Amino acid sequence: QVQLVESGGGLVQAGGSLRLSCAASGSFVSINAMRWYRQAPGKQREVVAGITRGGNTNYVDSVKGRFTISRDNAKNTVALQMNSLKPEDTAVYYCYAEAYTSYRGNYWGQGTQVTVSS
């Protein structure tokens, strides 16, 4: 019903930047919250940043001032601009969307690897 496709991961040196993108497609009425999560090896998945349909944002403390989440409601996309990357940002990053079809559902992308070398 709702497919999320991420792009933009890769390998970057510490201090560098990457931009992740996520596009939603399928049969849905609307998308409410969109978020980026990440999961590092041996660790639990954690929310990195979130944005409401109205544009209100929130971030985990460890990325505040370095990452920026944005969305385009007309295109059903969400992006995560990551600057001043650190080795501890290394993880698989997942896009999440709360979308309405005939019911409210939670949808996930397949994940994209971000590796920051020191």
VOGU-3710 file (C-alpha; in Angstrom, 3 decimals, decimal comma):
1> qvqlvesggg> 0,000/0,000/0,000  2,796/2,407/0,880  6,359/1,969/-0,292  9,282/4,004/1,024  12,504/4,084/-0,966  15,633/5,626/0,523  18,718/6,862/-1,264  21,847/8,819/-0,505  23,800/6,675/1,913  27,475/5,936/1,509
11> lvqaggslrl> 30,961/6,272/2,914  32,261/9,644/4,051  35,132/10,905/6,156  34,525/12,449/9,543  33,487/16,061/9,162  31,860/15,421/5,822  28,244/15,596/4,726  25,618/13,325/3,254  22,026/13,868/2,248  19,498/11,077/2,603
21> scaasgsfvs> 16,244/11,105/0,672  13,112/9,044/0,995  10,202/8,926/-1,437  6,801/7,510/-0,617  4,589/5,926/-3,235  1,469/3,794/-3,356  -2,173/4,152/-2,492  -2,546/6,437/0,473  -4,735/9,366/1,405  -2,121/11,338/3,277
31> inamrwyrqa> 1,126/11,075/5,182  1,316/12,438/8,690  4,592/12,152/10,586  7,791/11,218/8,820  10,964/10,265/10,661  14,475/9,005/10,201  15,707/6,228/12,463  19,093/4,584/12,627  20,489/1,346/13,927  24,141/0,758/14,595
41> pgkqrevvag> 25,575/-2,764/14,964  24,707/-4,191/18,342  22,466/-1,290/19,250  18,743/-0,666/19,284  17,082/1,347/16,566  16,750/4,965/17,615  14,849/7,909/16,215  17,156/10,535/14,761  14,737/13,211/13,563  11,059/13,682/12,917
51> itrggntnyv> 8,865/16,138/11,070  5,117/16,640/11,110  3,028/17,385/8,083  2,976/20,989/9,225  6,746/21,160/9,372  7,423/20,916/13,096  10,714/19,141/13,682  12,502/17,373/16,503  15,923/15,789/16,836  17,795/13,477/19,119
61> dsvkgrftis> 20,278/15,491/21,162  23,327/13,896/19,529  22,504/15,337/16,094  21,102/18,745/17,000  22,875/21,479/15,090  24,353/19,003/12,608  21,357/17,305/10,957  18,352/18,918/9,307  15,145/17,113/8,365  12,851/18,504/5,695
71> rdnakntval> 9,905/17,302/3,642  7,991/18,111/0,502  4,331/17,271/1,007  3,500/17,687/-2,662  6,125/15,128/-3,653  5,713/12,905/-0,583  9,399/13,028/0,166  11,508/13,538/3,253  15,201/14,315/3,415  17,901/14,328/6,058
81> qmnslkpedt> 20,856/16,634/5,545  23,728/15,412/7,670  26,693/17,711/8,243  29,774/17,435/10,433  29,416/13,683/10,440  31,128/11,675/13,157  32,155/8,007/13,248  29,422/7,416/15,825  26,847/8,378/13,182  27,685/5,155/11,354
91> avyycyaeay> 24,512/3,085/11,091  21,785/1,878/8,794  19,317/4,732/8,408  15,628/3,988/7,947  12,844/6,192/6,693  9,503/5,930/8,494  6,100/7,298/7,598  2,745/7,294/9,328  0,314/7,114/6,448  -3,420/6,899/6,042
101> tsyrgnywgq> -4,964/4,492/3,582  -8,218/2,968/4,778  -6,577/2,989/8,198  -3,559/4,509/9,862  -0,434/2,476/9,289  3,284/2,606/10,006  5,637/2,070/7,088  9,388/1,599/6,801  11,962/1,858/4,086  14,545/-0,824/3,464
111> gtqvtvss> 17,373/1,149/5,027  20,495/2,776/3,664  24,002/2,380/5,068  25,902/5,420/6,268  29,546/4,845/7,190  31,706/7,608/8,615  35,421/6,916/8,735  37,752/8,559/11,220
//
